Amino acid sequence: MEDDVDIFTTLPREQAVILLETLRADYAEQFNAYWHEKRFNAVPAHLRHDSLIATFPMMAVQKRLIGALSFSLGRRC
């Protein structure tokens, strides 16, 4: 896709770990808040996560960044 953006950066490991922890905490907070919203109650639990990701683009971005940072740090997501 021609509108894609590639981001390349170098961070000290300590900063990368802090960023990863911050992203995870924010993602978890949003996930928990949205999971119980009335509009998602009709979505089966096994499909709800994907529904949240599709509805909230910021969560999709966070998920990708968490994956990239985890990979770069040699950790599992």
PQR file with spaces between the fields and no chain letter, atoms N, CA, C, O and H, PARSE charges and radii, in Angstrom:
ATOM       1  N    MET     1       0.846   -1.168    0.000 -0.4000 1.5000
ATOM       2  CA   MET     1       0.000    0.000    0.000 -0.0000 2.0000
ATOM       3  C    MET     1       0.893    1.233    0.000  0.5500 1.7000
ATOM       4  O    MET     1       1.823    1.322    0.802 -0.5500 1.4000
ATOM       5  N    GLU     2       0.625    2.171   -0.878 -0.4000 1.5000
ATOM       6  CA   GLU     2       1.512    3.321   -1.006 -0.0000 2.0000
ATOM       7  C    GLU     2       1.385    4.333    0.118  0.5500 1.7000
ATOM       8  O    GLU     2       2.238    5.212    0.244 -0.5500 1.4000
ATOM       9  H    GLU     2      -0.130    2.099   -1.529  0.4000 1.0000
ATOM      10  N    ASP     3       0.353    4.237    0.935 -0.4000 1.5000
ATOM      11  CA   ASP     3       0.203    5.146    2.067 -0.0000 2.0000
ATOM      12  C    ASP     3       0.860    4.622    3.340  0.5500 1.7000
ATOM      13  O    ASP     3       0.825    5.288    4.374 -0.5500 1.4000
ATOM      14  H    ASP     3      -0.339    3.522    0.833  0.4000 1.0000
ATOM      15  N    ASP     4       1.457    3.440    3.272 -0.4000 1.5000
ATOM      16  CA   ASP     4       2.117    2.878    4.448 -0.0000 2.0000
ATOM      17  C    ASP     4       3.302    3.745    4.849  0.5500 1.7000
ATOM      18  O    ASP     4       3.919    4.405    4.013 -0.5500 1.4000
ATOM      19  H    ASP     4       1.485    2.899    2.432  0.4000 1.0000
ATOM      20  N    VAL     5       3.603    3.733    6.118 -0.4000 1.5000
ATOM      21  CA   VAL     5       4.722    4.489    6.659 -0.0000 2.0000
ATOM      22  C    VAL     5       5.646    3.517    7.367  0.5500 1.7000
ATOM      23  O    VAL     5       5.211    2.754    8.230 -0.5500 1.4000
ATOM      24  H    VAL     5       3.101    3.197    6.797  0.4000 1.0000
ATOM      25  N    ASP     6       6.910    3.544    7.006 -0.4000 1.5000
ATOM      26  CA   ASP     6       7.918    2.748    7.699 -0.0000 2.0000
ATOM      27  C    ASP     6       8.611    3.650    8.711  0.5500 1.7000
ATOM      28  O    ASP     6       8.964    4.792    8.418 -0.5500 1.4000
ATOM      29  H    ASP     6       7.263    4.164    6.305  0.4000 1.0000
ATOM      30  N    ILE     7       8.794    3.107    9.903 -0.4000 1.5000
ATOM      31  CA   ILE     7       9.451    3.868   10.959 -0.0000 2.0000
ATOM      32  C    ILE     7      10.680    3.084   11.403  0.5500 1.7000
ATOM      33  O    ILE     7      10.590    1.910   11.762 -0.5500 1.4000
ATOM      34  H    ILE     7       8.508    2.179   10.141  0.4000 1.0000
ATOM      35  N    PHE     8      11.814    3.746   11.373 -0.4000 1.5000
ATOM      36  CA   PHE     8      13.060    3.141   11.823 -0.0000 2.0000
ATOM      37  C    PHE     8      13.641    4.028   12.916  0.5500 1.7000
ATOM      38  O    PHE     8      13.753    5.243   12.748 -0.5500 1.4000
ATOM      39  H    PHE     8      11.887    4.700   11.081  0.4000 1.0000
ATOM      40  N    THR     9      14.004    3.423   14.017 -0.4000 1.5000
ATOM      41  CA   THR     9      14.586    4.195   15.110 -0.0000 2.0000
ATOM      42  C    THR     9      15.536    3.317   15.907  0.5500 1.7000
ATOM      43  O    THR     9      15.465    2.088   15.864 -0.5500 1.4000
ATOM      44  H    THR     9      13.913    2.437   14.153  0.4000 1.0000
ATOM      45  N    THR    10      16.397    3.958   16.612 -0.4000 1.5000
ATOM      46  CA   THR    10      17.285    3.261   17.534 -0.0000 2.0000
ATOM      47  C    THR    10      17.072    3.882   18.910  0.5500 1.7000
ATOM      48  O    THR    10      17.173    5.095   19.093 -0.5500 1.4000
ATOM      49  H    THR    10      16.454    4.956   16.647  0.4000 1.0000
ATOM      50  N    LEU    11      16.776    3.015   19.866 -0.4000 1.5000
ATOM      51  CA   LEU    11      16.560    3.463   21.233 -0.0000 2.0000
ATOM      52  C    LEU    11      17.503    2.714   22.155  0.5500 1.7000
ATOM      53  O    LEU    11      17.833    1.554   21.908 -0.5500 1.4000
ATOM      54  H    LEU    11      16.694    2.030   19.717  0.4000 1.0000
ATOM      55  N    PRO    12      17.933    3.369   23.206 -0.5600 1.5000
ATOM      56  CA   PRO    12      18.636    2.618   24.239  0.2800 2.0000
ATOM      57  C    PRO    12      17.673    1.563   24.792  0.5500 1.7000
ATOM      58  O    PRO    12      16.470    1.803   24.886 -0.5500 1.4000
ATOM      59  N    ARG    13      18.203    0.411   25.153 -0.4000 1.5000
ATOM      60  CA   ARG    13      17.364   -0.690   25.634 -0.0000 2.0000
ATOM      61  C    ARG    13      16.429   -0.241   26.767  0.5500 1.7000
ATOM      62  O    ARG    13      15.253   -0.604   26.790 -0.5500 1.4000
ATOM      63  H    ARG    13      19.181    0.216   25.077  0.4000 1.0000
ATOM      64  N    GLU    14      16.954    0.535   27.685 -0.4000 1.5000
ATOM      65  CA   GLU    14      16.156    0.999   28.822 -0.0000 2.0000
ATOM      66  C    GLU    14      14.933    1.784   28.349  0.5500 1.7000
ATOM      67  O    GLU    14      13.835    1.589   28.872 -0.5500 1.4000
ATOM      68  H    GLU    14      17.909    0.830   27.667  0.4000 1.0000
ATOM      69  N    GLN    15      15.111    2.665   27.369 -0.4000 1.5000
ATOM      70  CA   GLN    15      13.994    3.440   26.849 -0.0000 2.0000
ATOM      71  C    GLN    15      13.004    2.548   26.098  0.5500 1.7000
ATOM      72  O    GLN    15      11.793    2.750   26.191 -0.5500 1.4000
ATOM      73  H    GLN    15      16.002    2.823   26.944  0.4000 1.0000
ATOM      74  N    ALA    16      13.506    1.576   25.364 -0.4000 1.5000
ATOM      75  CA   ALA    16      12.627    0.657   24.646 -0.0000 2.0000
ATOM      76  C    ALA    16      11.775   -0.150   25.621  0.5500 1.7000
ATOM      77  O    ALA    16      10.591   -0.379   25.374 -0.5500 1.4000
ATOM      78  H    ALA    16      14.490    1.412   25.288  0.4000 1.0000
ATOM      79  N    VAL    17      12.370   -0.572   26.714 -0.4000 1.5000
ATOM      80  CA   VAL    17      11.630   -1.327   27.737 -0.0000 2.0000
ATOM      81  C    VAL    17      10.557   -0.444   28.365  0.5500 1.7000
ATOM      82  O    VAL    17       9.427   -0.889   28.570 -0.5500 1.4000
ATOM      83  H    VAL    17      13.331   -0.386   26.915  0.4000 1.0000
ATOM      84  N    ILE    18      10.903    0.796   28.668 -0.4000 1.5000
ATOM      85  CA   ILE    18       9.930    1.723   29.249 -0.0000 2.0000
ATOM      86  C    ILE    18       8.784    1.975   28.273  0.5500 1.7000
ATOM      87  O    ILE    18       7.619    1.982   28.671 -0.5500 1.4000
ATOM      88  H    ILE    18      11.821    1.157   28.501  0.4000 1.0000
ATOM      89  N    LEU    19       9.107    2.180   27.012 -0.4000 1.5000
ATOM      90  CA   LEU    19       8.072    2.401   26.002 -0.0000 2.0000
ATOM      91  C    LEU    19       7.167    1.177   25.890  0.5500 1.7000
ATOM      92  O    LEU    19       5.946    1.315   25.821 -0.5500 1.4000
ATOM      93  H    LEU    19      10.053    2.175   26.689  0.4000 1.0000
ATOM      94  N    LEU    20       7.751   -0.008   25.871 -0.4000 1.5000
ATOM      95  CA   LEU    20       6.971   -1.238   25.789 -0.0000 2.0000
ATOM      96  C    LEU    20       6.034   -1.373   26.994  0.5500 1.7000
ATOM      97  O    LEU    20       4.856   -1.693   26.836 -0.5500 1.4000
ATOM      98  H    LEU    20       8.743   -0.120   25.927  0.4000 1.0000
ATOM      99  N    GLU    21       6.549   -1.134   28.166 -0.4000 1.5000
ATOM     100  CA   GLU    21       5.718   -1.231   29.375 -0.0000 2.0000
ATOM     101  C    GLU    21       4.581   -0.209   29.346  0.5500 1.7000
ATOM     102  O    GLU    21       3.458   -0.518   29.744 -0.5500 1.4000
ATOM     103  H    GLU    21       7.506   -0.874   28.294  0.4000 1.0000
ATOM     104  N    THR    22       4.867    0.990   28.882 -0.4000 1.5000
ATOM     105  CA   THR    22       3.851    2.039   28.794 -0.0000 2.0000
ATOM     106  C    THR    22       2.773    1.669   27.786  0.5500 1.7000
ATOM     107  O    THR    22       1.582    1.818   28.062 -0.5500 1.4000
ATOM     108  H    THR    22       5.779    1.241   28.558  0.4000 1.0000
ATOM     109  N    LEU    23       3.186    1.189   26.622 -0.4000 1.5000
ATOM     110  CA   LEU    23       2.229    0.775   25.601 -0.0000 2.0000
ATOM     111  C    LEU    23       1.349   -0.365   26.101  0.5500 1.7000
ATOM     112  O    LEU    23       0.136   -0.358   25.891 -0.5500 1.4000
ATOM     113  H    LEU    23       4.153    1.068   26.398  0.4000 1.0000
ATOM     114  N    ARG    24       1.961   -1.337   26.760 -0.4000 1.5000
ATOM     115  CA   ARG    24       1.192   -2.471   27.287 -0.0000 2.0000
ATOM     116  C    ARG    24       0.171   -2.022   28.327  0.5500 1.7000
ATOM     117  O    ARG    24      -0.975   -2.473   28.313 -0.5500 1.4000
ATOM     118  H    ARG    24       2.946   -1.342   26.930  0.4000 1.0000
ATOM     119  N    ALA    25       0.584   -1.139   29.221 -0.4000 1.5000
ATOM     120  CA   ALA    25      -0.321   -0.660   30.266 -0.0000 2.0000
ATOM     121  C    ALA    25      -1.492    0.108   29.651  0.5500 1.7000
ATOM     122  O    ALA    25      -2.641   -0.088   30.046 -0.5500 1.4000
ATOM     123  H    ALA    25       1.515   -0.772   29.232  0.4000 1.0000
ATOM     124  N    ASP    26      -1.203    0.973   28.695 -0.4000 1.5000
ATOM     125  CA   ASP    26      -2.245    1.751   28.047 -0.0000 2.0000
ATOM     126  C    ASP    26      -3.186    0.842   27.255  0.5500 1.7000
ATOM     127  O    ASP    26      -4.404    1.018   27.288 -0.5500 1.4000
ATOM     128  H    ASP    26      -0.269    1.133   28.374  0.4000 1.0000
ATOM     129  N    TYR    27      -2.615   -0.126   26.545 -0.4000 1.5000
ATOM     130  CA   TYR    27      -3.411   -1.079   25.768 -0.0000 2.0000
ATOM     131  C    TYR    27      -4.334   -1.871   26.696  0.5500 1.7000
ATOM     132  O    TYR    27      -5.518   -2.036   26.403 -0.5500 1.4000
ATOM     133  H    TYR    27      -1.626   -0.269   26.518  0.4000 1.0000
ATOM     134  N    ALA    28      -3.807   -2.347   27.786 -0.4000 1.5000
ATOM     135  CA   ALA    28      -4.603   -3.132   28.737 -0.0000 2.0000
ATOM     136  C    ALA    28      -5.737   -2.294   29.328  0.5500 1.7000
ATOM     137  O    ALA    28      -6.852   -2.783   29.506 -0.5500 1.4000
ATOM     138  H    ALA    28      -2.845   -2.213   28.024  0.4000 1.0000
ATOM     139  N    GLU    29      -5.446   -1.045   29.625 -0.4000 1.5000
ATOM     140  CA   GLU    29      -6.468   -0.158   30.180 -0.0000 2.0000
ATOM     141  C    GLU    29      -7.604    0.048   29.178  0.5500 1.7000
ATOM     142  O    GLU    29      -8.779   -0.043   29.532 -0.5500 1.4000
ATOM     143  H    GLU    29      -4.540   -0.647   29.480  0.4000 1.0000
ATOM     144  N    GLN    30      -7.245    0.322   27.935 -0.4000 1.5000
ATOM     145  CA   GLN    30      -8.263    0.506   26.895 -0.0000 2.0000
ATOM     146  C    GLN    30      -9.034   -0.786   26.654  0.5500 1.7000
ATOM     147  O    GLN    30     -10.260   -0.776   26.543 -0.5500 1.4000
ATOM     148  H    GLN    30      -6.291    0.396   27.647  0.4000 1.0000
ATOM     149  N    PHE    31      -8.315   -1.885   26.573 -0.4000 1.5000
ATOM     150  CA   PHE    31      -8.945   -3.181   26.336 -0.0000 2.0000
ATOM     151  C    PHE    31      -9.993   -3.466   27.406  0.5500 1.7000
ATOM     152  O    PHE    31     -11.126   -3.832   27.092 -0.5500 1.4000
ATOM     153  H    PHE    31      -7.319   -1.893   26.663  0.4000 1.0000
ATOM     154  N    ASN    32      -9.614   -3.299   28.660 -0.4000 1.5000
ATOM     155  CA   ASN    32     -10.545   -3.571   29.761 -0.0000 2.0000
ATOM     156  C    ASN    32     -11.735   -2.620   29.751  0.5500 1.7000
ATOM     157  O    ASN    32     -12.856   -3.030   30.051 -0.5500 1.4000
ATOM     158  H    ASN    32      -8.693   -3.003   28.915  0.4000 1.0000
ATOM     159  N    ALA    33     -11.509   -1.372   29.414 -0.4000 1.5000
ATOM     160  CA   ALA    33     -12.595   -0.399   29.383 -0.0000 2.0000
ATOM     161  C    ALA    33     -13.584   -0.722   28.263  0.5500 1.7000
ATOM     162  O    ALA    33     -14.796   -0.713   28.480 -0.5500 1.4000
ATOM     163  H    ALA    33     -10.598   -1.038   29.171  0.4000 1.0000
ATOM     164  N    TYR    34     -13.071   -1.003   27.079 -0.4000 1.5000
ATOM     165  CA   TYR    34     -13.939   -1.242   25.932 -0.0000 2.0000
ATOM     166  C    TYR    34     -14.589   -2.623   25.967  0.5500 1.7000
ATOM     167  O    TYR    34     -15.705   -2.794   25.478 -0.5500 1.4000
ATOM     168  H    TYR    34     -12.086   -1.010   26.904  0.4000 1.0000
ATOM     169  N    TRP    35     -13.904   -3.600   26.537 -0.4000 1.5000
ATOM     170  CA   TRP    35     -14.403   -4.980   26.558 -0.0000 2.0000
ATOM     171  C    TRP    35     -15.814   -5.052   27.143  0.5500 1.7000
ATOM     172  O    TRP    35     -16.647   -5.830   26.678 -0.5500 1.4000
ATOM     173  H    TRP    35     -12.997   -3.461   26.934  0.4000 1.0000
ATOM     174  N    HIS    36     -16.069   -4.248   28.150 -0.4000 1.5000
ATOM     175  CA   HIS    36     -17.338   -4.314   28.867 -0.0000 2.0000
ATOM     176  C    HIS    36     -18.360   -3.277   28.399  0.5500 1.7000
ATOM     177  O    HIS    36     -19.432   -3.151   28.991 -0.5500 1.4000
ATOM     178  H    HIS    36     -15.393   -3.616   28.528  0.4000 1.0000
ATOM     179  N    GLU    37     -18.027   -2.532   27.335 -0.4000 1.5000
ATOM     180  CA   GLU    37     -18.995   -1.567   26.827 -0.0000 2.0000
ATOM     181  C    GLU    37     -20.219   -2.292   26.283  0.5500 1.7000
ATOM     182  O    GLU    37     -20.124   -3.374   25.704 -0.5500 1.4000
ATOM     183  H    GLU    37     -17.156   -2.635   26.854  0.4000 1.0000
ATOM     184  N    LYS    38     -21.343   -1.675   26.482 -0.4000 1.5000
ATOM     185  CA   LYS    38     -22.622   -2.259   26.078 -0.0000 2.0000
ATOM     186  C    LYS    38     -22.643   -2.659   24.602  0.5500 1.7000
ATOM     187  O    LYS    38     -23.194   -3.702   24.249 -0.5500 1.4000
ATOM     188  H    LYS    38     -21.420   -0.796   26.952  0.4000 1.0000
ATOM     189  N    ARG    39     -22.049   -1.838   23.744 -0.4000 1.5000
ATOM     190  CA   ARG    39     -22.104   -2.116   22.306 -0.0000 2.0000
ATOM     191  C    ARG    39     -21.346   -3.377   21.906  0.5500 1.7000
ATOM     192  O    ARG    39     -21.566   -3.905   20.816 -0.5500 1.4000
ATOM     193  H    ARG    39     -21.601   -0.991   24.030  0.4000 1.0000
ATOM     194  N    PHE    40     -20.463   -3.867   22.764 -0.4000 1.5000
ATOM     195  CA   PHE    40     -19.714   -5.087   22.450 -0.0000 2.0000
ATOM     196  C    PHE    40     -20.260   -6.323   23.157  0.5500 1.7000
ATOM     197  O    PHE    40     -19.748   -7.424   22.955 -0.5500 1.4000
ATOM     198  H    PHE    40     -20.285   -3.438   23.649  0.4000 1.0000
ATOM     199  N    ASN    41     -21.276   -6.160   23.970 -0.4000 1.5000
ATOM     200  CA   ASN    41     -21.837   -7.301   24.692 -0.0000 2.0000
ATOM     201  C    ASN    41     -22.366   -8.390   23.764  0.5500 1.7000
ATOM     202  O    ASN    41     -22.304   -9.572   24.103 -0.5500 1.4000
ATOM     203  H    ASN    41     -21.692   -5.266   24.135  0.4000 1.0000
ATOM     204  N    ALA    42     -22.880   -8.010   22.608 -0.4000 1.5000
ATOM     205  CA   ALA    42     -23.445   -8.990   21.674 -0.0000 2.0000
ATOM     206  C    ALA    42     -22.367   -9.722   20.877  0.5500 1.7000
ATOM     207  O    ALA    42     -22.651  -10.728   20.227 -0.5500 1.4000
ATOM     208  H    ALA    42     -22.930   -7.050   22.333  0.4000 1.0000
ATOM     209  N    VAL    43     -21.143   -9.225   20.925 -0.4000 1.5000
ATOM     210  CA   VAL    43     -20.041   -9.863   20.192 -0.0000 2.0000
ATOM     211  C    VAL    43     -19.517  -11.024   21.032  0.5500 1.7000
ATOM     212  O    VAL    43     -19.155  -10.833   22.193 -0.5500 1.4000
ATOM     213  H    VAL    43     -20.912   -8.408   21.453  0.4000 1.0000
ATOM     214  N    PRO    44     -19.473  -12.231   20.455 -0.5600 1.5000
ATOM     215  CA   PRO    44     -18.958  -13.380   21.219  0.2800 2.0000
ATOM     216  C    PRO    44     -17.540  -13.101   21.734  0.5500 1.7000
ATOM     217  O    PRO    44     -16.749  -12.442   21.060 -0.5500 1.4000
ATOM     218  N    ALA    45     -17.235  -13.596   22.904 -0.4000 1.5000
ATOM     219  CA   ALA    45     -15.942  -13.321   23.549 -0.0000 2.0000
ATOM     220  C    ALA    45     -14.763  -13.660   22.648  0.5500 1.7000
ATOM     221  O    ALA    45     -13.771  -12.932   22.630 -0.5500 1.4000
ATOM     222  H    ALA    45     -17.878  -14.131   23.452  0.4000 1.0000
ATOM     223  N    HIS    46     -14.858  -14.764   21.896 -0.4000 1.5000
ATOM     224  CA   HIS    46     -13.722  -15.163   21.056 -0.0000 2.0000
ATOM     225  C    HIS    46     -13.533  -14.246   19.844  0.5500 1.7000
ATOM     226  O    HIS    46     -12.505  -14.330   19.171 -0.5500 1.4000
ATOM     227  H    HIS    46     -15.664  -15.356   21.912  0.4000 1.0000
ATOM     228  N    LEU    47     -14.490  -13.384   19.556 -0.4000 1.5000
ATOM     229  CA   LEU    47     -14.382  -12.433   18.440 -0.0000 2.0000
ATOM     230  C    LEU    47     -14.249  -10.981   18.907  0.5500 1.7000
ATOM     231  O    LEU    47     -14.003  -10.081   18.104 -0.5500 1.4000
ATOM     232  H    LEU    47     -15.325  -13.315   20.102  0.4000 1.0000
ATOM     233  N    ARG    48     -14.411  -10.770   20.186 -0.4000 1.5000
ATOM     234  CA   ARG    48     -14.470   -9.404   20.706 -0.0000 2.0000
ATOM     235  C    ARG    48     -13.144   -8.659   20.549  0.5500 1.7000
ATOM     236  O    ARG    48     -13.144   -7.473   20.220 -0.5500 1.4000
ATOM     237  H    ARG    48     -14.611  -11.501   20.839  0.4000 1.0000
ATOM     238  N    HIS    49     -12.035   -9.320   20.773 -0.4000 1.5000
ATOM     239  CA   HIS    49     -10.736   -8.640   20.650 -0.0000 2.0000
ATOM     240  C    HIS    49     -10.550   -8.086   19.246  0.5500 1.7000
ATOM     241  O    HIS    49     -10.181   -6.923   19.082 -0.5500 1.4000
ATOM     242  H    HIS    49     -12.035  -10.284   21.040  0.4000 1.0000
ATOM     243  N    ASP    50     -10.802   -8.906   18.232 -0.4000 1.5000
ATOM     244  CA   ASP    50     -10.670   -8.444   16.851 -0.0000 2.0000
ATOM     245  C    ASP    50     -11.646   -7.309   16.554  0.5500 1.7000
ATOM     246  O    ASP    50     -11.329   -6.400   15.787 -0.5500 1.4000
ATOM     247  H    ASP    50     -11.102   -9.851   18.365  0.4000 1.0000
ATOM     248  N    SER    51     -12.815   -7.360   17.152 -0.4000 1.5000
ATOM     249  CA   SER    51     -13.800   -6.300   16.974 -0.0000 2.0000
ATOM     250  C    SER    51     -13.301   -4.990   17.579  0.5500 1.7000
ATOM     251  O    SER    51     -13.493   -3.920   17.002 -0.5500 1.4000
ATOM     252  H    SER    51     -13.073   -8.098   17.775  0.4000 1.0000
ATOM     253  N    LEU    52     -12.664   -5.079   18.733 -0.4000 1.5000
ATOM     254  CA   LEU    52     -12.100   -3.876   19.365 -0.0000 2.0000
ATOM     255  C    LEU    52     -10.999   -3.279   18.493  0.5500 1.7000
ATOM     256  O    LEU    52     -10.937   -2.066   18.289 -0.5500 1.4000
ATOM     257  H    LEU    52     -12.508   -5.948   19.202  0.4000 1.0000
ATOM     258  N    ILE    53     -10.139   -4.145   17.989 -0.4000 1.5000
ATOM     259  CA   ILE    53      -9.031   -3.687   17.137 -0.0000 2.0000
ATOM     260  C    ILE    53      -9.572   -3.004   15.886  0.5500 1.7000
ATOM     261  O    ILE    53      -9.041   -1.979   15.459 -0.5500 1.4000
ATOM     262  H    ILE    53     -10.189   -5.130   18.155  0.4000 1.0000
ATOM     263  N    ALA    54     -10.625   -3.566   15.297 -0.4000 1.5000
ATOM     264  CA   ALA    54     -11.218   -2.987   14.091 -0.0000 2.0000
ATOM     265  C    ALA    54     -11.915   -1.661   14.385  0.5500 1.7000
ATOM     266  O    ALA    54     -11.933   -0.769   13.537 -0.5500 1.4000
ATOM     267  H    ALA    54     -11.056   -4.399   15.644  0.4000 1.0000
ATOM     268  N    THR    55     -12.478   -1.531   15.557 -0.4000 1.5000
ATOM     269  CA   THR    55     -13.224   -0.334   15.923 -0.0000 2.0000
ATOM     270  C    THR    55     -12.323    0.806   16.374  0.5500 1.7000
ATOM     271  O    THR    55     -12.611    1.975   16.117 -0.5500 1.4000
ATOM     272  H    THR    55     -12.464   -2.257   16.246  0.4000 1.0000
ATOM     273  N    PHE    56     -11.235    0.462   17.043 -0.4000 1.5000
ATOM     274  CA   PHE    56     -10.342    1.478   17.612 -0.0000 2.0000
ATOM     275  C    PHE    56      -8.958    1.372   16.973  0.5500 1.7000
ATOM     276  O    PHE    56      -8.126    0.587   17.428 -0.5500 1.4000
ATOM     277  H    PHE    56     -11.000   -0.488   17.252  0.4000 1.0000
ATOM     278  N    PRO    57      -8.706    2.155   15.924 -0.5600 1.5000
ATOM     279  CA   PRO    57      -7.430    2.086   15.217  0.2800 2.0000
ATOM     280  C    PRO    57      -6.212    2.285   16.116  0.5500 1.7000
ATOM     281  O    PRO    57      -5.160    1.698   15.863 -0.5500 1.4000
ATOM     282  N    MET    58      -6.339    3.105   17.165 -0.4000 1.5000
ATOM     283  CA   MET    58      -5.201    3.329   18.057 -0.0000 2.0000
ATOM     284  C    MET    58      -4.778    2.036   18.730  0.5500 1.7000
ATOM     285  O    MET    58      -3.589    1.815   18.958 -0.5500 1.4000
ATOM     286  H    MET    58      -7.194    3.581   17.371  0.4000 1.0000
ATOM     287  N    MET    59      -5.738    1.181   19.051 -0.4000 1.5000
ATOM     288  CA   MET    59      -5.394   -0.102   19.664 -0.0000 2.0000
ATOM     289  C    MET    59      -4.638   -0.984   18.673  0.5500 1.7000
ATOM     290  O    MET    59      -3.729   -1.719   19.060 -0.5500 1.4000
ATOM     291  H    MET    59      -6.704    1.360   18.866  0.4000 1.0000
ATOM     292  N    ALA    60      -5.009   -0.912   17.408 -0.4000 1.5000
ATOM     293  CA   ALA    60      -4.303   -1.682   16.380 -0.0000 2.0000
ATOM     294  C    ALA    60      -2.854   -1.212   16.265  0.5500 1.7000
ATOM     295  O    ALA    60      -1.934   -2.020   16.141 -0.5500 1.4000
ATOM     296  H    ALA    60      -5.747   -0.315   17.093  0.4000 1.0000
ATOM     297  N    VAL    61      -2.668    0.103   16.306 -0.4000 1.5000
ATOM     298  CA   VAL    61      -1.312    0.673   16.249 -0.0000 2.0000
ATOM     299  C    VAL    61      -0.506    0.236   17.464  0.5500 1.7000
ATOM     300  O    VAL    61       0.645   -0.180   17.335 -0.5500 1.4000
ATOM     301  H    VAL    61      -3.416    0.760   16.407  0.4000 1.0000
ATOM     302  N    GLN    62      -1.107    0.331   18.630 -0.4000 1.5000
ATOM     303  CA   GLN    62      -0.411   -0.071   19.853 -0.0000 2.0000
ATOM     304  C    GLN    62      -0.016   -1.546   19.789  0.5500 1.7000
ATOM     305  O    GLN    62       1.090   -1.921   20.178 -0.5500 1.4000
ATOM     306  H    GLN    62      -2.042    0.668   18.734  0.4000 1.0000
ATOM     307  N    LYS    63      -0.922   -2.366   19.300 -0.4000 1.5000
ATOM     308  CA   LYS    63      -0.643   -3.796   19.211 -0.0000 2.0000
ATOM     309  C    LYS    63       0.562   -4.063   18.303  0.5500 1.7000
ATOM     310  O    LYS    63       1.420   -4.885   18.626 -0.5500 1.4000
ATOM     311  H    LYS    63      -1.821   -2.062   18.984  0.4000 1.0000
ATOM     312  N    ARG    64       0.617   -3.373   17.183 -0.4000 1.5000
ATOM     313  CA   ARG    64       1.748   -3.547   16.263 -0.0000 2.0000
ATOM     314  C    ARG    64       3.059   -3.066   16.881  0.5500 1.7000
ATOM     315  O    ARG    64       4.094   -3.718   16.745 -0.5500 1.4000
ATOM     316  H    ARG    64      -0.081   -2.705   16.921  0.4000 1.0000
ATOM     317  N    LEU    65       3.006   -1.923   17.561 -0.4000 1.5000
ATOM     318  CA   LEU    65       4.214   -1.407   18.211 -0.0000 2.0000
ATOM     319  C    LEU    65       4.668   -2.321   19.349  0.5500 1.7000
ATOM     320  O    LEU    65       5.866   -2.528   19.541 -0.5500 1.4000
ATOM     321  H    LEU    65       2.165   -1.394   17.672  0.4000 1.0000
ATOM     322  N    ILE    66       3.722   -2.859   20.093 -0.4000 1.5000
ATOM     323  CA   ILE    66       4.061   -3.802   21.162 -0.0000 2.0000
ATOM     324  C    ILE    66       4.748   -5.021   20.566  0.5500 1.7000
ATOM     325  O    ILE    66       5.751   -5.495   21.101 -0.5500 1.4000
ATOM     326  H    ILE    66       2.749   -2.690   19.936  0.4000 1.0000
ATOM     327  N    GLY    67       4.219   -5.523   19.475 -0.4000 1.5000
ATOM     328  CA   GLY    67       4.831   -6.673   18.807 -0.0000 2.0000
ATOM     329  C    GLY    67       6.231   -6.368   18.311  0.5500 1.7000
ATOM     330  O    GLY    67       7.147   -7.169   18.497 -0.5500 1.4000
ATOM     331  H    GLY    67       3.405   -5.138   19.041  0.4000 1.0000
ATOM     332  N    ALA    68       6.405   -5.207   17.675 -0.4000 1.5000
ATOM     333  CA   ALA    68       7.715   -4.831   17.140 -0.0000 2.0000
ATOM     334  C    ALA    68       8.735   -4.636   18.254  0.5500 1.7000
ATOM     335  O    ALA    68       9.871   -5.097   18.146 -0.5500 1.4000
ATOM     336  H    ALA    68       5.661   -4.556   17.524  0.4000 1.0000
ATOM     337  N    LEU    69       8.341   -3.963   19.310 -0.4000 1.5000
ATOM     338  CA   LEU    69       9.256   -3.751   20.431 -0.0000 2.0000
ATOM     339  C    LEU    69       9.590   -5.066   21.128  0.5500 1.7000
ATOM     340  O    LEU    69      10.743   -5.310   21.482 -0.5500 1.4000
ATOM     341  H    LEU    69       7.418   -3.588   19.398  0.4000 1.0000
ATOM     342  N    SER    70       8.589   -5.901   21.322 -0.4000 1.5000
ATOM     343  CA   SER    70       8.825   -7.198   21.960 -0.0000 2.0000
ATOM     344  C    SER    70       9.809   -8.027   21.143  0.5500 1.7000
ATOM     345  O    SER    70      10.725   -8.642   21.689 -0.5500 1.4000
ATOM     346  H    SER    70       7.652   -5.702   21.035  0.4000 1.0000
ATOM     347  N    PHE    71       9.607   -8.035   19.844 -0.4000 1.5000
ATOM     348  CA   PHE    71      10.510   -8.777   18.954 -0.0000 2.0000
ATOM     349  C    PHE    71      11.921   -8.217   19.046  0.5500 1.7000
ATOM     350  O    PHE    71      12.893   -8.964   19.168 -0.5500 1.4000
ATOM     351  H    PHE    71       8.862   -7.535   19.401  0.4000 1.0000
ATOM     352  N    SER    72      12.022   -6.897   18.985 -0.4000 1.5000
ATOM     353  CA   SER    72      13.348   -6.263   19.022 -0.0000 2.0000
ATOM     354  C    SER    72      14.068   -6.493   20.342  0.5500 1.7000
ATOM     355  O    SER    72      15.295   -6.582   20.387 -0.5500 1.4000
ATOM     356  H    SER    72      11.233   -6.290   18.886  0.4000 1.0000
ATOM     357  N    LEU    73      13.295   -6.589   21.408 -0.4000 1.5000
ATOM     358  CA   LEU    73      13.882   -6.824   22.719 -0.0000 2.0000
ATOM     359  C    LEU    73      14.079   -8.308   23.011  0.5500 1.7000
ATOM     360  O    LEU    73      14.627   -8.681   24.048 -0.5500 1.4000
ATOM     361  H    LEU    73      12.298   -6.517   21.372  0.4000 1.0000
ATOM     362  N    GLY    74      13.628   -9.143   22.090 -0.4000 1.5000
ATOM     363  CA   GLY    74      13.784  -10.581   22.279 -0.0000 2.0000
ATOM     364  C    GLY    74      12.815  -11.161   23.267  0.5500 1.7000
ATOM     365  O    GLY    74      13.110  -12.162   23.921 -0.5500 1.4000
ATOM     366  H    GLY    74      13.182   -8.840   21.247  0.4000 1.0000
ATOM     367  N    ARG    75      11.651  -10.542   23.384 -0.4000 1.5000
ATOM     368  CA   ARG    75      10.633  -11.003   24.324 -0.0000 2.0000
ATOM     369  C    ARG    75       9.425  -11.507   23.560  0.5500 1.7000
ATOM     370  O    ARG    75       9.190  -11.145   22.407 -0.5500 1.4000
ATOM     371  H    ARG    75      11.411   -9.730   22.853  0.4000 1.0000
ATOM     372  N    ARG    76       8.676  -12.342   24.232 -0.4000 1.5000
ATOM     373  CA   ARG    76       7.399  -12.765   23.658 -0.0000 2.0000
ATOM     374  C    ARG    76       6.360  -11.702   23.956  0.5500 1.7000
ATOM     375  O    ARG    76       6.416  -11.047   24.997 -0.5500 1.4000
ATOM     376  H    ARG    76       8.866  -12.635   25.169  0.4000 1.0000
ATOM     377  N    CYS    77       5.406  -11.526   23.042 -0.4000 1.5000
ATOM     378  CA   CYS    77       4.318  -10.525   23.230 -0.0000 2.0000
ATOM     379  C    CYS    77       3.393  -10.937   24.335  0.5500 1.7000
ATOM     380  O    CYS    77       2.432  -10.229   24.633 -0.5500 1.4000
ATOM     381  H    CYS    77       5.360  -12.057   22.196  0.4000 1.0000
